[in-house]
Amino acid sequence: MTDVISVKFKNKGKSYYFDPNGFRVSSGDKVVVETSKGLELADCVRGSHAVEDGSVVQPLRPVVRLATADDLRVAEINKGREKEAFSICQQQIAKHKLDMKLVDVECNFEGNKTTFFFTADDRVDFRELVKDLAGIFRNRIELRQIGVRDEAKLMGGIGMCGRPYCCHQFMDEFAPVSTKMAKTQSLSLNPTKICGSCGRLMCCLRYEQEAYEELVKNVPKQGAFVETKDGYGTAVQVNLLRQTVKVKLDEESGDSLHVYKPNELAAVPGGRPRDGSEPPHVLNYVPVEEEPEEEPENEWVDLIADHVPAGPEPAPESVQEPAAAEVRKNPRRRNRRGKRSGGKPGQESPAKENSGNVPAAVHEKKPEVRHVRVRTEDSGNVNGAAQNHKKKNNGRPPQQKEAVKKENAPGPAAGENGSAKTETVKPRKKRRYYYGKKKGGGQS
């Protein structure tokens, strides 16, 4: 086992192993490493870890140092030089009228070499272009032709799935992709649907290829001559993901199709036999008892039941009946136009029929009874008592008050001198206002 760290250059492309050389390097740190092209600034994607000796390419190059503030400043200067070199190279390409497309420019860490990446359909004679660029930048110039897939990897972008390109985001190397993979997955062979932005087959066709190859082994191909539990027929449609096959039986006429599972049919080797010959029996059908699917438990029901407080206990029937009677509308209540829904004032409201379990006595309005202490003639000051009654009745003597009926006879609850009296008082009418006007026609 060898102790190594994994790094990437410019945080893209393939990861490489380097010797930590005694440094404690963590993921995300920037380090300066020694390569075949000189010193380079790299990003550590995985810290110190052990790998097998066979997976390491010897000689294993070491880490020179952890990146300092000066190293980061040099990297920023090189980025500015790359932008300037890109615009200058485009001008020189247009000057020499070369059929090539400039993709990217890269300056090494030491600043003595500049690499230009371009794409072209054919071979390009760029010898004069190299001479002009070397005279401008005064360092080594390298022009490297790349493919369209490498161009998409360098440039990046958003695919038809709505996510960044796989090659730009996490893929280290390009895997071979063929049209056979699209056929195996029952995809349309339309190039606009199975090709990426680079114009080549999408790399994601290879992700599920192994799973589809296993599913294909269980079902016959489309158009094959098969034997089912109901007879012989032809496989018309195959659904790999659901593992179902639609078969048109020979014994039935019309366009009726039957759906079978992989254990209910088998492909006849050699295809359909000649006329007059009997097809071989190849199906060994064994019915399988399907277990009923259990409904998944809803965890949210128990969670909600634990957090919702329990409601109040219902009151007994004896308590609920008066409460229901209180909700009933007052028969003497006024409607919207200011008229009473019951009889005329001074008349008792007609008796209502007993509804439900509410007793009839509840509908009757009981008079208000209260105990009032008044001064009698025996108390000594008769004139003072008359004046008090006159003040309470707004200057009118007590004989003109029709709503109050006094009973001079003392009741059983009266005291020794008969000073406590019981009187029955009719409820006072409340003033009501309708549409901004007082009852009687005046403005409010």
Backbone hydrogen bonds in HBPLUS format (Angstrom, degrees):
<---DONOR---> <-ACCEPTOR-->    atom                        ^
c    i                          cat <-CA-CA->   ^        H-A-AA   ^      H-
h    n   atom  resd res      DA  || num        DHA   H-A  angle D-A-AA Bond
n    s   type  num  typ     dist DA aas  dist angle  dist       angle   num
A0002-THR N   A0051-VAL O   2.80 MM  49  5.41 162.1  1.83 156.8 162.9     1
A0051-VAL N   A0002-THR O   2.92 MM  49  5.41 153.5  1.99 145.5 151.9     2
A0004-VAL N   A0049-HIS O   2.84 MM  45  5.65 167.6  1.85 169.5 166.0     3
A0049-HIS N   A0004-VAL O   2.92 MM  45  5.65 158.7  1.96 161.7 168.8     4
A0005-ILE N   A0018-PHE O   3.01 MM  13  5.51 145.9  2.13 149.9 160.1     5
A0018-PHE N   A0005-ILE O   3.04 MM  13  5.51 148.8  2.14 150.1 158.9     6
A0006-SER N   A0046-ARG O   3.21 MM  40  5.16 163.3  2.23 142.0 146.8     7
A0045-VAL N   A0006-SER O   2.92 MM  39  5.74 150.2  2.01 139.7 149.3     8
A0046-ARG N   A0006-SER O   3.38 MM  40  5.16 149.4  2.48 142.7 137.0     9
A0007-VAL N   A0016-TYR O   2.97 MM   9  5.48 157.7  2.02 150.3 157.1    10
A0016-TYR N   A0007-VAL O   2.92 MM   9  5.48 158.8  1.97 153.5 159.4    11
A0008-LYS N   A0043-ASP O   2.85 MM  35  5.35 152.9  1.93 149.5 157.9    12
A0043-ASP N   A0008-LYS O   2.86 MM  35  5.35 174.1  1.87 162.8 162.4    13
A0012-LYS N   A0009-PHE O   3.40 MM   3  6.18 153.9  2.47 119.3 121.6    14
A0019-ASP N   A0061-ARG O   2.87 MM  42  5.95 169.3  1.89 146.2 149.5    15
A0063-VAL N   A0019-ASP O   2.93 MM  44  6.01 127.1  2.21 166.3 167.9    16
A0023-PHE N   A0020-PRO O   3.04 MM   3  5.45 167.9  2.05 120.1 122.6    17
A0029-ASP N   A0026-SER O   3.26 MM   3  5.87 163.5  2.29 134.9 135.9    18
A0028-GLY N   A0044-CYS O   2.76 MM  16  5.34 174.7  1.76 152.4 154.1    19
A0044-CYS N   A0029-ASP O   2.88 MM  15  5.45 169.4  1.89 171.6 174.7    20
A0067-ALA N   A0030-LYS O   2.92 MM  37  5.39 167.6  1.93 138.1 136.7    21
A0031-VAL N   A0042-ALA O   3.02 MM  11  5.53 158.3  2.07 148.4 155.4    22
A0042-ALA N   A0031-VAL O   2.92 MM  11  5.53 172.0  1.92 168.7 171.3    23
A0032-VAL N   A0065-ARG O   2.92 MM  33  5.49 174.9  1.92 166.3 166.7    24
A0064-VAL N   A0032-VAL O   2.82 MM  32  5.58 139.9  1.98 145.7 158.8    25
A0065-ARG N   A0032-VAL O   3.38 MM  33  5.49 154.7  2.45 140.2 145.7    26
A0033-VAL N   A0040-GLU O   2.98 MM   7  5.60 156.6  2.03 164.1 166.0    27
A0040-GLU N   A0033-VAL O   3.05 MM   7  5.60 156.3  2.11 155.6 161.8    28
A0035-THR N   A0038-GLY O   2.93 MM   3  5.12 159.2  1.98 134.0 140.5    29
A0038-GLY N   A0035-THR O   3.21 MM   3  5.12 165.1  2.23 103.2 107.3    30
A0055-SER N   A0052-GLU O   3.28 MM   3  5.71 148.7  2.39 108.0 115.7    31
A0056-VAL N   A0053-ASP O   3.39 MM   3  5.59 167.3  2.41 108.8 111.9    32
A0072-LEU N   A0068-THR O   3.11 MM   4  6.44 155.6  2.17 146.9 152.9    33
A0073-ARG N   A0069-ALA O   3.03 MM   4  6.23 145.2  2.16 138.8 148.5    34
A0074-VAL N   A0070-ASP O   2.97 MM   4  6.25 151.8  2.05 147.6 154.4    35
A0075-ALA N   A0071-ASP O   3.07 MM   4  6.34 149.7  2.16 143.0 151.1    36
A0076-GLU N   A0072-LEU O   3.14 MM   4  6.43 148.3  2.25 141.3 148.6    37
A0077-ILE N   A0073-ARG O   3.11 MM   4  6.42 150.7  2.20 143.4 151.3    38
A0078-ASN N   A0074-VAL O   3.00 MM   4  6.28 154.2  2.07 147.2 153.9    39
A0079-LYS N   A0075-ALA O   3.14 MM   4  6.41 144.8  2.27 140.6 149.4    40
A0080-GLY N   A0076-GLU O   3.26 MM   4  6.60 155.0  2.33 145.5 150.7    41
A0081-ARG N   A0077-ILE O   3.06 MM   4  6.40 150.1  2.16 146.0 154.7    42
A0082-GLU N   A0078-ASN O   2.93 MM   4  6.17 145.0  2.05 144.3 153.5    43
A0083-LYS N   A0079-LYS O   3.25 MM   4  6.58 156.1  2.31 148.4 152.7    44
A0084-GLU N   A0080-GLY O   3.23 MM   4  6.47 159.0  2.27 144.3 149.9    45
A0085-ALA N   A0081-ARG O   2.87 MM   4  6.03 157.6  1.92 147.8 154.3    46
A0086-PHE N   A0082-GLU O   2.97 MM   4  6.11 147.4  2.08 144.5 152.7    47
A0087-SER N   A0083-LYS O   3.39 MM   4  6.68 160.9  2.43 147.0 149.3    48
A0088-ILE N   A0084-GLU O   3.17 MM   4  6.41 159.1  2.22 147.8 154.0    49
A0089-CYS N   A0085-ALA O   2.95 MM   4  6.02 159.1  1.99 147.6 153.0    50
A0090-GLN N   A0086-PHE O   3.14 MM   4  6.36 155.7  2.20 145.7 151.7    51
A0091-GLN N   A0087-SER O   3.22 MM   4  6.47 152.3  2.30 142.2 148.9    52
A0092-GLN N   A0088-ILE O   3.10 MM   4  6.43 152.7  2.18 147.1 154.3    53
A0093-ILE N   A0089-CYS O   2.92 MM   4  6.18 150.5  2.01 150.6 158.7    54
A0094-ALA N   A0090-GLN O   3.11 MM   4  6.31 159.7  2.15 146.0 150.6    55
A0095-LYS N   A0091-GLN O   2.98 MM   4  6.17 142.3  2.13 137.7 148.8    56
A0096-HIS N   A0092-GLN O   3.01 MM   4  6.23 156.9  2.07 147.6 151.6    57
A0097-LYS N   A0093-ILE O   2.96 MM   4  5.94 113.6  2.41 134.9 151.3    58
A0098-LEU N   A0093-ILE O   3.29 MM   5  5.66 162.7  2.32 148.9 154.1    59
A0101-LYS N   A0119-THR O   2.86 MM  18  5.22 162.4  1.89 157.9 162.9    60
A0119-THR N   A0101-LYS O   2.87 MM  18  5.22 151.5  1.96 143.2 151.5    61
A0103-VAL N   A0117-PHE O   2.78 MM  14  5.50 170.4  1.79 151.0 151.6    62
A0104-ASP N   A0117-PHE O   3.35 MM  13  5.20 157.1  2.41 127.5 132.8    63
A0117-PHE N   A0104-ASP O   2.88 MM  13  5.20 176.6  1.88 159.6 159.3    64
A0106-GLU N   A0115-THR O   2.90 MM   9  5.18 159.7  1.94 152.6 158.3    65
A0115-THR N   A0106-GLU O   2.84 MM   9  5.18 173.1  1.84 157.1 159.4    66
A0108-ASN N   A0113-LYS O   3.26 MM   5  5.88 165.9  2.28 156.7 160.2    67
A0111-GLY N   A0108-ASN O   3.20 MM   3  5.38 143.7  2.34 102.2 112.5    68
A0140-ARG N   A0112-ASN O   3.28 MM  28  6.30 161.2  2.32 137.1 134.2    69
A0114-THR N   A0140-ARG O   2.92 MM  26  6.23 159.1  1.96 157.9 163.1    70
A0142-GLU N   A0114-THR O   3.01 MM  28  6.34 150.0  2.10 159.4 162.1    71
A0116-PHE N   A0142-GLU O   2.75 MM  26  6.15 162.3  1.78 163.8 170.1    72
A0144-ARG N   A0116-PHE O   2.79 MM  28  6.11 168.2  1.80 168.8 172.1    73
A0118-PHE N   A0144-ARG O   3.07 MM  26  6.40 155.2  2.14 152.5 156.8    74
A0146-ILE N   A0118-PHE O   2.97 MM  28  6.16 158.6  2.02 160.2 166.7    75
A0130-VAL N   A0126-PHE O   3.08 MM   4  6.33 149.8  2.17 146.8 153.5    76
A0131-LYS N   A0127-ARG O   3.26 MM   4  6.56 155.5  2.32 145.3 151.1    77
A0132-ASP N   A0128-GLU O   3.18 MM   4  6.45 160.9  2.22 147.7 151.8    78
A0133-LEU N   A0129-LEU O   3.05 MM   4  6.27 160.7  2.09 149.5 154.6    79
A0134-ALA N   A0130-VAL O   2.92 MM   4  6.06 157.3  1.97 150.5 156.5    80
A0135-GLY N   A0131-LYS O   3.09 MM   4  6.29 149.7  2.19 143.6 151.3    81
A0136-ILE N   A0132-ASP O   3.17 MM   4  6.42 134.4  2.39 137.9 149.5    82
A0136-ILE N   A0133-LEU O   3.19 MM   3  5.10 129.8  2.46  91.9 105.0    83
A0137-PHE N   A0133-LEU O   2.99 MM   4  6.15 174.2  1.99 160.7 160.4    84
A0138-ARG N   A0134-ALA O   2.99 MM   4  5.34 143.6  2.12 132.8 141.1    85
A0151-GLU N   A0147-GLY O   2.99 MM   4  6.29 143.9  2.13 140.5 151.4    86
A0152-ALA N   A0148-VAL O   3.08 MM   4  6.35 155.1  2.14 142.3 147.1    87
A0153-LYS N   A0149-ARG O   3.06 MM   4  6.30 146.2  2.18 138.7 148.3    88
A0154-LEU N   A0150-ASP O   2.97 MM   4  6.22 149.8  2.06 145.9 152.7    89
A0155-MET N   A0151-GLU O   2.90 MM   4  6.04 169.3  1.91 156.6 159.8    90
A0156-GLY N   A0152-ALA O   2.91 MM   4  5.49 156.7  1.96 134.8 142.6    91
A0165-TYR N   A0157-GLY O   3.13 MM   8  5.93 139.5  2.30 145.1 146.5    92
A0159-GLY N   A0163-ARG O   2.94 MM   4  5.77 168.6  1.95 162.9 159.5    93
A0162-GLY N   A0159-GLY O   3.08 MM   3  5.51 163.2  2.11 112.0 117.2    94
A0169-GLN N   A0165-TYR O   2.99 MM   4  6.10 137.0  2.18 143.1 155.2    95
A0170-PHE N   A0166-CYS O   3.04 MM   4  5.86 163.5  2.07 149.6 153.0    96
A0171-MET N   A0166-CYS O   3.00 MM   5  5.89 165.6  2.02 154.2 151.6    97
A0181-MET N   A0178-SER O   3.32 MM   3  5.78 143.3  2.46 104.8 112.7    98
A0182-ALA N   A0179-THR O   3.07 MM   3  5.29 122.6  2.41 100.9 114.5    99
A0183-LYS N   A0179-THR O   3.16 MM   4  6.58 151.9  2.25 148.2 156.2   100
A0184-THR N   A0180-LYS O   2.91 MM   4  6.15 159.3  1.95 151.1 156.4   101
A0185-GLN N   A0181-MET O   3.16 MM   4  6.31 148.2  2.27 142.2 149.7   102
A0187-LEU N   A0182-ALA O   2.98 MM   5  5.24 171.9  1.98 163.3 161.0   103
A0186-SER N   A0183-LYS O   3.09 MM   3  5.07 162.0  2.12 107.3 110.6   104
A0193-LYS N   A0190-ASN O   2.98 MM   3  5.56 156.9  2.03 120.4 127.4   105
A0194-ILE N   A0190-ASN O   3.33 MM   4  6.59 142.4  2.48 152.5 163.0   106
A0195-CYS N   A0191-PRO O   3.12 MM   4  5.54 124.0  2.45 141.7 146.7   107
A0202-MET N   A0194-ILE O   3.07 MM   8  6.08 162.4  2.10 150.1 148.1   108
A0196-GLY N   A0200-ARG O   2.87 MM   4  5.90 157.6  1.92 177.0 171.9   109
A0199-GLY N   A0196-GLY O   3.15 MM   3  5.54 162.0  2.18 109.7 115.3   110
A0205-LEU N   A0202-MET O   3.32 MM   3  5.92 168.3  2.34 113.2 116.6   111
A0206-ARG N   A0203-CYS O   3.28 MM   3  6.12 166.6  2.30 120.0 123.4   112
A0207-TYR N   A0204-CYS O   3.23 MM   3  5.27 151.1  2.31 100.8 108.9   113
A0212-TYR N   A0208-GLU O   3.13 MM   4  6.40 160.0  2.17 154.6 159.7   114
A0213-GLU N   A0209-GLN O   3.00 MM   4  6.22 151.7  2.08 149.1 157.1   115
A0214-GLU N   A0210-GLU O   3.25 MM   4  6.53 144.6  2.39 141.8 149.6   116
A0215-LEU N   A0211-ALA O   3.16 MM   4  6.47 149.4  2.26 142.8 151.2   117
A0216-VAL N   A0212-TYR O   2.97 MM   4  6.15 149.4  2.07 150.8 158.0   118
A0218-ASN N   A0215-LEU O   3.28 MM   3  5.73 153.3  2.35 109.5 116.2   119
A0224-ALA N   A0221-LYS O   3.32 MM   3  5.69 156.2  2.38 131.3 129.2   120
A0223-GLY N   A0235-ALA O   2.72 MM  12  5.00 149.4  1.81 138.7 149.0   121
A0235-ALA N   A0224-ALA O   2.98 MM  11  5.49 169.4  1.99 162.2 164.9   122
A0268-VAL N   A0225-PHE O   2.93 MM  43  5.89 175.5  1.93 155.5 156.8   123
A0226-VAL N   A0233-GLY O   2.99 MM   7  5.63 161.2  2.02 149.1 154.7   124
A0233-GLY N   A0226-VAL O   3.04 MM   7  5.63 158.7  2.09 157.4 158.1   125
A0227-GLU N   A0266-ALA O   2.81 MM  39  5.40 162.0  1.84 157.9 162.6   126
A0266-ALA N   A0227-GLU O   2.94 MM  39  5.40 141.7  2.09 141.8 153.9   127
A0228-THR N   A0231-GLY O   2.72 MM   3  5.12 165.6  1.74 148.4 152.1   128
A0231-GLY N   A0228-THR O   3.29 MM   3  5.12 159.5  2.34  98.3 104.4   129
A0250-ASP N   A0232-TYR O   2.97 MM  18  6.11 168.2  1.99 148.7 148.2   130
A0234-THR N   A0248-LYS O   3.04 MM  14  5.40 154.5  2.11 136.9 140.9   131
A0248-LYS N   A0234-THR O   2.99 MM  14  5.40 163.1  2.02 150.3 152.4   132
A0236-VAL N   A0246-LYS O   2.77 MM  10  5.61 157.9  1.82 158.1 165.7   133
A0237-GLN N   A0246-LYS O   3.41 MM   9  5.13 159.3  2.46 131.3 135.6   134
A0246-LYS N   A0237-GLN O   2.86 MM   9  5.13 167.4  1.87 154.4 158.8   135
A0239-ASN N   A0244-THR O   2.96 MM   5  5.36 174.7  1.96 170.0 168.4   136
A0243-GLN N   A0239-ASN O   2.88 MM   4  5.62 118.7  2.26 133.8 149.6   137
A0244-THR N   A0239-ASN O   3.21 MM   5  5.36 152.3  2.29 140.6 148.3   138
A0245-VAL N   A0260-TYR O   2.94 MM  15  5.34 155.4  2.01 152.2 158.9   139
A0260-TYR N   A0245-VAL O   2.88 MM  15  5.34 159.5  1.92 150.1 156.7   140
A0247-VAL N   A0258-HIS O   2.79 MM  11  5.29 163.2  1.82 154.6 158.5   141
A0258-HIS N   A0247-VAL O   2.97 MM  11  5.29 161.6  2.00 146.3 152.2   142
A0264-GLU N   A0261-LYS O   2.96 MM   3  5.38 160.5  2.00 118.8 125.2   143
A0271-GLY N   A0268-VAL O   3.22 MM   3  5.70 158.7  2.27 134.1 134.7   144
A0277-SER N   A0274-ARG O   3.24 MM   3  5.77 162.9  2.27 128.1 132.9   145
A0303-LEU N   A0299-GLU O   3.27 MM   4  6.44 155.2  2.33 142.4 149.7   146
A0304-ILE N   A0300-TRP O   2.87 MM   4  5.99 158.0  1.92 149.3 153.6   147
A0305-ALA N   A0301-VAL O   3.01 MM   4  6.18 156.7  2.07 144.9 151.9   148
A0306-ASP N   A0302-ASP O   3.09 MM   4  6.26 140.6  2.25 140.7 149.3   149
A0307-HIS N   A0304-ILE O   3.15 MM   3  5.30 130.2  2.42  98.9 111.5   150
A0308-VAL N   A0304-ILE O   2.95 MM   4  6.03 142.6  2.09 156.1 165.2   151
A0319-VAL N   A0316-PRO O   3.10 MM   3  5.56 140.2  2.26 107.9 118.2   152
A0320-GLN N   A0316-PRO O   3.10 MM   4  6.35 148.8  2.20 147.4 157.0   153
A0321-GLU N   A0317-GLU O   3.21 MM   4  6.26 148.9  2.31 152.9 155.7   154
A0324-ALA N   A0320-GLN O   3.01 MM   4  6.26 148.6  2.11 149.7 157.8   155
A0325-ALA N   A0321-GLU O   3.11 MM   4  6.41 144.5  2.24 144.9 155.1   156
A0326-GLU N   A0322-PRO O   3.00 MM   4  6.27 142.5  2.15 146.7 155.7   157
A0328-ARG N   A0325-ALA O   3.28 MM   3  5.51 147.5  2.39 102.5 111.1   158
A0333-ARG N   A0330-ASN O   3.03 MM   3  5.26 163.5  2.06 117.5 119.3   159
A0341-SER N   A0333-ARG O   3.23 MM   8  6.08 154.3  2.30 138.5 143.7   160
A0335-ASN N   A0339-LYS O   2.83 MM   4  5.66 157.4  1.88 159.0 162.8   161
A0338-GLY N   A0335-ASN O   3.23 MM   3  5.58 163.1  2.26 115.9 117.6   162
A0347-GLN N   A0344-LYS O   3.08 MM   3  5.63 159.7  2.12 134.2 137.4   163
A0358-VAL N   A0355-SER O   3.44 MM   3  6.23 157.8  2.50 137.1 137.9   164
A0362-VAL N   A0359-PRO O   3.25 MM   3  5.79 155.7  2.31 110.6 117.1   165
A0363-HIS N   A0360-ALA O   3.20 MM   3  5.69 139.5  2.38 111.1 119.5   166
A0379-SER N   A0376-THR O   3.17 MM   3  5.52 156.9  2.22 105.4 112.4   167
A0380-GLY N   A0377-GLU O   3.46 MM   3  6.17 167.5  2.48 114.1 116.9   168
A0386-ALA N   A0382-VAL O   3.15 MM   4  6.46 152.0  2.23 148.1 155.6   169
A0387-GLN N   A0383-ASN O   3.01 MM   4  6.31 153.5  2.08 149.8 156.8   170
A0388-ASN N   A0384-GLY O   3.07 MM   4  6.31 152.7  2.15 144.6 151.5   171
A0389-HIS N   A0385-ALA O   3.14 MM   4  6.38 157.1  2.19 145.0 150.4   172
A0390-LYS N   A0386-ALA O   2.98 MM   4  6.19 142.8  2.12 139.2 150.0   173
A0391-LYS N   A0387-GLN O   3.00 MM   4  6.32 148.2  2.10 148.8 155.9   174
A0392-LYS N   A0388-ASN O   3.11 MM   4  6.38 159.6  2.15 148.6 153.8   175
A0393-ASN N   A0389-HIS O   3.14 MM   4  6.22 141.4  2.29 140.2 149.2   176
A0395-GLY N   A0390-LYS O   2.85 MM   5  5.06 148.0  1.96 161.9 162.3   177
A0394-ASN N   A0391-LYS O   3.33 MM   3  5.39 156.2  2.40 112.9 110.6   178
A0396-ARG N   A0393-ASN O   3.31 MM   3  5.34 156.6  2.37 103.2 110.0   179
A0400-GLN N   A0397-PRO O   3.16 MM   3  5.95 157.7  2.21 124.0 128.2   180
A0401-LYS N   A0398-PRO O   3.43 MM   3  5.54 164.0  2.45 104.9 109.5   181
A0414-ALA N   A0411-GLY O   3.23 MM   3  5.44 167.9  2.24 109.4 112.7   182
A0418-GLY N   A0415-GLY O   3.36 MM   3  5.08 154.8  2.43  92.4  99.5   183
A0434-TYR N   A0437-LYS O   3.19 MM   3  5.56 162.5  2.22 160.2 156.4   184
A0437-LYS N   A0434-TYR O   3.03 MM   3  5.56 165.9  2.05 119.7 124.3   185
A0438-LYS N   A0442-GLY O   3.03 MM   4  5.54 154.6  2.10 161.3 166.9   186
A0441-GLY N   A0438-LYS O   3.11 MM   3  6.06 146.0  2.23 150.8 150.4   187
